[in-house]
Amino acid sequence: MRYYIISIISIFLALGIGMFIGFMFDAQELLTSEKEDMVEKLELKFENLQTENKEVNTKLNNALEKNRQYIDFTESILPELVENRLLGINIVVIETNNDYSYSDVTSILQLSGANVNKITLVDKNIINNMSFLKSQLFDADSNLDDSEVIQAIIPEFVNDIVNDRVSLMLNQIKKRNLVMVEGSTLENTDYFIVAGGAKKDNAHKSHTINNTIVDYLMINNYPLIAIEKDYVKSSFTQNYQDRKIDTINNINTAMGKASLVLILENNILNSKIQSTIERE
């Protein structure tokens, strides 16, 4: 009897193990099938992504090509668009630091017929010569900080340059390479262009110099427009906008240069019309 019971238990165990093994095979086959299905889906999704990526790249390349053609076109028509629009107009370009060159702007203004004088302030030299600048207007033991010295001294030598006064201070400043002046003497200035922007993220003193020049021009009611390149590291644009000054922040582009000439032409024309009305 005992043997019989053990035999029955052995049979059940054998059946259980067999069923378990069968179940495991079935489960493994199911997992394998699911894996294969998942792999197929992933491969399909990857192929779709590749196709979409190719389409996006094609669209991007087409857009870049169209943009290049647009740039080439605007640059090609720029000389004809601006030629002689500012004939005989006297313009002073003030570069508030020497981080970026605006010689291309000067060339376009000259192409438009304008007489151009360019003033470049070498802000690094100015900042490194604060003691000298302080000595020009103040006592050597003055307690003024650098920002106060900048705000006091810069209008003085900008005024000398604008009015073609060869003062002792201006001569000393030129000798120390704090400022560079290019162009012929202008009897009267019709418009000022302030060219800003700095390479440094923290350009506090450059901003102070820029603000001082803008304030000086506005206080003296000089007509001005501000320009910047669209890739400047530290922008002065907010300063101009706060003062409601006409601003072009992509002057490195053909469109920016064309806009500058057209705005100047329009503003100068309106100013002459207003002056005529006031005289009458």
C-alpha positions in Angstrom: 0.0 0.0 0.0 2.8 2.3 1.0 4.6 1.5 -2.3 1.4 2.3 -4.1 1.0 5.7 -2.5 4.6 6.6 -3.3 4.1 5.5 -6.9 1.1 7.7 -7.2 3.0 10.7 -5.7 5.9 10.0 -8.0 3.4 10.0 -11.0 1.9 13.3 -9.9 5.3 14.9 -9.4 6.4 13.7 -12.8 3.2 15.1 -14.3 3.8 18.4 -12.4 7.3 18.7 -13.6 6.3 17.8 -17.1 3.5 20.4 -17.0 5.9 23.0 -15.5 8.5 22.3 -18.2 5.8 22.5 -20.8 4.6 25.8 -19.4 8.2 27.1 -19.4 8.6 26.2 -23.1 5.3 27.9 -23.9 6.3 31.0 -21.9 9.7 31.1 -23.6 8.1 30.8 -27.0 5.7 33.6 -26.1 8.5 35.8 -24.9 10.6 35.0 -28.0 7.5 35.9 -30.1 7.0 39.2 -28.2 10.7 40.0 -28.5 10.6 39.5 -32.2 7.4 41.5 -32.5 9.0 44.3 -30.4 12.2 44.2 -32.5 10.1 44.5 -35.7 8.2 47.5 -34.3 11.4 49.2 -33.1 13.0 48.6 -36.5 9.9 50.0 -38.2 9.9 53.0 -35.9 13.7 53.5 -36.5 13.1 53.4 -40.3 10.3 55.9 -39.9 12.5 58.2 -37.8 15.3 57.9 -40.4 12.8 58.9 -43.1 11.5 61.8 -41.1 15.1 62.9 -40.3 16.0 62.9 -44.0 12.9 64.9 -44.8 13.7 67.4 -42.1 17.3 67.7 -43.3 16.1 68.2 -46.8 13.7 71.0 -45.7 16.5 72.6 -43.6 19.0 72.5 -46.5 16.4 74.0 -48.8 15.7 76.7 -46.3 19.4 77.4 -45.8 19.9 77.5 -49.6 17.0 79.9 -50.0 18.4 82.0 -47.2 21.8 82.1 -48.8 20.2 83.1 -52.1 18.3 85.8 -50.3 21.4 87.1 -48.6 23.3 87.1 -51.9 20.5 88.9 -53.6 20.2 91.6 -51.0 24.0 92.1 -50.9 24.0 92.4 -54.7 21.3 95.0 -54.9 22.5 97.0 -51.8 24.9 99.3 -53.6 22.1 100.3 -56.1 19.6 100.7 -53.3 21.6 103.1 -51.2 23.6 105.0 -53.9 23.5 108.8 -53.5 20.5 108.7 -51.1 22.5 110.6 -48.5 24.4 112.9 -50.9 26.2 115.7 -49.1 25.0 114.6 -45.6 27.6 114.9 -42.8 27.6 111.9 -40.4 29.7 111.1 -37.4 29.9 107.4 -36.4 30.9 107.0 -32.8 32.2 103.5 -31.9 31.8 103.3 -28.1 34.5 100.7 -27.9 36.8 98.9 -30.2 35.5 95.3 -29.6 33.8 95.3 -33.0 34.7 97.1 -36.2 32.1 99.0 -38.1 34.2 99.9 -41.2 31.7 98.2 -43.4 29.0 100.6 -42.2 31.3 103.6 -43.0 31.8 102.2 -46.5 28.1 101.9 -47.2 27.5 105.5 -45.8 30.2 106.8 -48.2 28.6 104.8 -51.1 25.3 106.6 -50.3 27.1 109.9 -50.8 27.5 110.9 -47.1 30.6 112.6 -45.7 31.7 110.4 -42.7 33.8 111.0 -39.7 34.5 108.0 -37.5 35.4 108.2 -33.8 36.5 105.0 -32.1 36.9 105.0 -28.3 39.4 102.4 -27.2 37.6 101.4 -24.0 40.3 99.1 -22.7 42.9 101.9 -22.9 40.4 104.3 -21.3 39.7 101.9 -18.4 43.5 101.4 -17.9 44.1 105.2 -17.9 41.6 106.3 -15.3 44.2 108.1 -13.2 45.3 110.1 -16.2 41.7 111.0 -17.1 40.9 112.0 -13.6 44.0 114.3 -13.6 42.6 116.2 -16.7 39.6 117.6 -14.9 40.0 116.9 -11.2 42.5 117.0 -8.4 44.7 114.0 -8.2 43.3 113.2 -4.8 39.7 113.3 -6.0 37.4 110.7 -4.5 35.4 110.1 -7.7 35.0 106.5 -8.7 35.8 105.3 -12.3 32.1 105.6 -13.5 31.9 109.2 -12.3 35.2 110.1 -14.0 33.9 108.5 -17.3 30.7 110.4 -17.1 32.5 113.7 -16.6 35.5 113.3 -19.0 34.0 111.6 -22.1 31.5 114.4 -23.0 34.4 116.8 -22.9 36.6 115.1 -25.5 33.7 114.0 -27.6 32.6 117.6 -27.7 36.1 118.6 -28.7 36.1 116.1 -31.5 32.6 116.9 -32.7 33.4 120.6 -32.8 36.9 120.1 -34.2 38.6 121.7 -31.2 42.2 120.7 -30.8 42.4 121.1 -27.0 45.4 120.1 -24.9 43.3 117.3 -23.3 42.3 115.9 -26.7 45.9 115.9 -27.9 46.9 114.0 -24.8 44.1 111.5 -25.2 45.0 110.8 -28.8 48.7 110.3 -27.8 47.6 107.7 -25.3 45.5 106.0 -28.0 42.3 106.4 -26.0 40.5 107.5 -29.1 41.0 107.2 -32.8 39.5 109.7 -35.3 39.2 108.9 -39.0 37.8 111.0 -41.8 37.9 114.7 -42.8 36.7 117.6 -40.7 32.9 118.1 -40.9 31.7 121.7 -40.7 28.3 120.7 -39.4 27.0 117.3 -38.4 23.6 116.3 -39.7 23.4 112.9 -37.9 25.2 110.8 -35.3 25.4 107.1 -35.4 26.3 105.3 -32.1 27.8 101.9 -32.7 27.8 99.7 -29.6 28.0 96.2 -28.3 30.9 94.6 -26.4 32.6 91.2 -26.5 32.6 90.7 -22.7 29.6 89.3 -20.8 30.4 91.7 -17.9 31.0 94.9 -19.7 29.9 97.4 -17.1 32.4 100.1 -17.9 31.8 99.8 -21.6 28.1 100.3 -20.9 28.9 103.3 -18.8 30.9 104.8 -21.7 28.1 104.0 -24.1 25.4 105.5 -21.9 27.5 108.7 -21.3 27.9 109.3 -25.0 24.2 108.7 -25.7 23.2 111.0 -22.8 25.6 113.7 -24.1 24.1 113.6 -27.6 20.5 113.6 -26.4 21.1 116.4 -23.9 22.5 118.5 -26.8 19.6 117.5 -29.1 21.9 115.9 -31.7 19.9 113.6 -34.0 21.2 110.0 -33.5 20.5 106.4 -34.4 22.1 103.4 -32.7 23.5 100.3 -34.4 24.8 96.9 -33.3 25.8 93.6 -34.9 23.4 90.8 -34.3 26.1 88.6 -32.7 27.5 91.0 -30.0 28.2 89.3 -26.7 27.0 92.1 -24.5 24.3 94.2 -26.1 23.5 97.9 -25.4 20.1 97.6 -27.2 18.0 98.0 -24.0 19.8 101.2 -23.3 18.7 102.6 -26.7 15.2 101.3 -26.4 14.7 102.8 -22.9 15.7 106.2 -24.5 13.4 105.6 -27.5 16.3 105.8 -29.9 16.0 104.4 -33.4 18.0 101.2 -33.3 19.2 98.6 -35.8 20.6 95.5 -34.2 21.6 93.6 -37.4 23.8 96.1 -39.0 26.2 93.3 -40.1 23.6 92.2 -42.7 22.7 93.8 -46.0 19.1 94.4 -44.8 20.5 96.2 -41.7 22.7 98.5 -43.8 19.9 99.3 -46.2 17.6 100.0 -43.3 20.2 102.4 -41.8 20.5 104.4 -45.0 16.7 104.5 -45.6 15.9 105.6 -42.0 18.6 108.3 -42.2 17.2 109.5 -45.5 13.7 109.6 -44.1 14.6 111.3 -40.8 16.8 113.9 -42.4 14.1 114.6 -45.1 11.4 115.0 -42.3 13.7 117.2 -40.3 14.3 119.5 -43.3 10.5 119.7 -44.0 9.8 120.5 -40.3 12.5 123.2 -40.4 10.9 124.7 -43.5 7.5 124.7 -41.9 8.8 126.4 -38.8 10.5 129.1 -40.8 7.3 129.8 -42.7 
